[in-house]
Amino acid sequence: MEYLIDNEKHKIIYIEYQDELPHSIVTVFFVNTAKKPYWRPEYWYFFANNGDKNDLKAYNSGSGGDDKKIQAPQYIDGYLGARYWMADGIEFEGNPKNIKRIKTPKLLKGYKNSRNPFKVSEITHSCEYCDRCGHYSTEICEEHMYDDDEGNLRYRDDDTYE
């Protein structure tokens, strides 16, 4: 599965789902301008903006590492909502825990009926978490947070740092 991101063709090599929604994605793109051209992995975090499952966002959380090995996911005992799809030729570093492999990427019904998570989400350059709301957003939660005089982000209810 491929997708164009910032005019670079990315191949999706791993999709991890939590509760039926894309959660963690690994893509690779070819760096042909390097002295020794190579495939560079990029790591994406998907989230329901402000808890709205119809407003999926994709956040690039970093890049680099081995394009053939992915850190094995580890879920707590009892959690049953984790699934993953992995492209041929990719393997885990370590052993996955409490997650099941699926043969094909999930059809994201209600999200333009696509298997490609990037086609049903919007790429964002910010990702903020509010401990009081319990969800991620593209902006800080002004209902529960504020910037103090030194520019530190604090929670309104107990004045603690984020």
C-alpha positions as CSV (number, residue, x, y, z in Angstrom):
1,M,0.0,0.0,0.0
2,E,1.4,3.4,-1.0
3,Y,0.6,7.0,-0.3
4,L,2.1,10.3,-1.4
5,I,3.3,12.4,1.6
6,D,5.1,15.8,1.0
7,N,5.7,14.7,-2.6
8,E,7.5,11.5,-1.4
9,K,6.0,8.1,-2.2
10,H,5.6,6.2,1.1
11,K,5.0,2.5,1.4
12,I,3.0,1.4,4.4
13,I,4.7,-1.5,6.0
14,Y,2.9,-1.8,9.4
15,I,-0.5,-0.8,10.7
16,E,-1.5,-1.3,14.4
17,Y,-5.1,-0.9,15.4
18,Q,-6.6,-0.1,18.7
19,D,-10.4,-0.6,19.1
20,E,-10.8,-0.9,15.3
21,L,-9.1,2.4,14.5
22,P,-5.6,2.9,13.1
23,H,-3.2,3.8,15.9
24,S,0.4,3.3,15.0
25,I,1.7,3.2,11.4
26,V,5.2,2.7,9.9
27,T,5.9,3.9,6.4
28,V,9.2,3.9,4.4
29,F,10.3,6.2,1.7
30,F,13.4,5.9,-0.6
31,V,16.2,8.5,0.0
32,N,17.9,8.5,-3.3
33,T,19.9,11.7,-2.6
34,A,22.0,10.0,0.1
35,K,25.6,8.9,-0.7
36,K,24.3,5.4,-0.3
37,P,20.5,5.5,-1.1
38,Y,18.3,3.7,1.4
39,W,14.7,3.2,2.7
40,R,14.0,5.4,5.6
41,P,11.2,4.4,8.1
42,E,8.8,7.1,9.5
43,Y,6.6,6.5,12.5
44,W,3.0,7.8,12.6
45,Y,0.6,8.2,15.5
46,F,-3.1,8.3,14.6
47,F,-5.6,9.8,17.0
48,A,-9.3,10.8,17.2
49,N,-9.1,14.5,17.5
50,N,-10.7,15.6,20.8
51,G,-12.1,12.1,21.1
52,D,-14.1,12.4,17.8
53,K,-13.7,9.1,16.0
54,N,-14.9,10.8,12.7
55,D,-12.0,13.3,12.9
56,L,-8.8,11.1,12.6
57,K,-5.4,12.9,12.6
58,A,-2.0,11.5,11.6
59,Y,1.1,12.8,13.4
60,N,4.6,12.0,12.4
61,S,6.4,11.1,15.6
62,G,9.8,10.5,14.2
63,S,11.9,8.6,11.7
64,G,15.0,6.4,11.3
65,G,16.1,3.0,12.3
66,D,15.9,-0.4,10.5
67,D,13.4,-0.5,7.6
68,K,12.9,-4.3,8.1
69,K,12.4,-4.5,11.8
70,I,9.8,-3.0,14.0
71,Q,9.7,-2.9,17.8
72,A,7.1,-5.5,18.9
73,P,4.0,-4.0,20.5
74,Q,3.2,-4.9,24.1
75,Y,-0.3,-4.6,25.5
76,I,-1.5,-5.2,29.0
77,D,-3.1,-8.5,29.9
78,G,-6.8,-8.4,29.3
79,Y,-6.8,-5.9,26.5
80,L,-8.5,-7.4,23.5
81,G,-8.7,-4.5,21.1
82,A,-5.2,-4.6,19.5
83,R,-4.6,-6.0,16.0
84,Y,-1.8,-5.4,13.5
85,W,-1.0,-5.9,9.8
86,M,2.6,-6.2,8.6
87,A,4.0,-6.3,5.1
88,D,5.9,-9.3,3.8
89,G,9.6,-9.1,4.7
90,I,9.1,-7.1,7.9
91,E,9.7,-8.7,11.3
92,F,9.4,-7.7,14.9
93,E,12.3,-6.9,17.2
94,G,11.2,-8.7,20.3
95,N,8.0,-10.6,20.9
96,P,4.5,-9.0,20.6
97,K,2.2,-9.4,23.6
98,N,-1.6,-9.4,23.6
99,I,-2.1,-8.4,20.0
100,K,-3.3,-10.4,17.1
101,R,-2.1,-10.4,13.5
102,I,-4.5,-9.9,10.6
103,K,-3.9,-10.9,7.0
104,T,-5.0,-7.7,5.3
105,P,-5.4,-4.1,6.5
106,K,-8.8,-3.4,8.0
107,L,-11.5,-1.8,5.8
108,L,-12.3,1.4,7.6
109,K,-16.0,1.6,7.1
110,G,-17.6,4.9,7.4
111,Y,-14.2,6.5,6.7
112,K,-14.5,6.6,2.9
113,N,-14.3,2.8,2.9
114,S,-10.6,2.6,2.5
115,R,-7.9,0.3,3.9
116,N,-5.3,3.1,3.7
117,P,-5.3,5.0,7.0
118,F,-3.9,8.1,5.3
119,K,-6.9,8.4,3.0
120,V,-9.2,8.6,6.0
121,S,-7.2,11.1,8.1
122,E,-5.6,14.4,8.0
123,I,-1.8,14.9,8.6
124,T,-1.2,17.3,11.5
125,H,2.0,18.8,12.9
126,S,0.9,18.9,16.5
127,C,-0.4,16.4,18.9
128,E,-1.4,17.4,22.5
129,Y,-2.8,15.2,25.3
130,C,-5.1,16.3,28.1
131,D,-4.9,14.1,31.1
132,R,-8.2,15.5,32.4
133,C,-10.2,14.9,29.1
134,G,-8.3,11.7,28.4
135,H,-7.8,12.3,24.7
136,Y,-5.5,13.8,22.1
137,S,-6.0,17.0,20.1
138,T,-4.2,19.2,17.6
139,E,-4.2,22.0,20.2
140,I,-3.9,22.3,24.0
141,C,-7.1,21.8,25.9
142,E,-8.0,25.4,27.0
143,E,-10.8,24.0,29.2
144,H,-8.2,22.3,31.4
145,M,-4.9,23.9,30.7
146,Y,-3.2,27.3,30.6
147,D,0.3,28.9,30.1
148,D,1.7,30.4,33.3
149,D,3.8,33.6,33.3
150,E,7.0,31.6,32.6
151,G,5.3,29.9,29.6
152,N,4.9,26.5,31.4
153,L,1.8,24.5,30.5
154,R,-0.3,23.9,33.7
155,Y,-3.6,22.2,34.6
156,R,-6.2,24.6,35.9
157,D,-7.7,22.3,38.6
158,D,-4.5,21.7,40.6
159,D,-1.9,24.0,39.0
160,T,0.5,21.1,38.2
161,Y,2.7,21.0,35.2
162,E,1.7,19.0,32.2
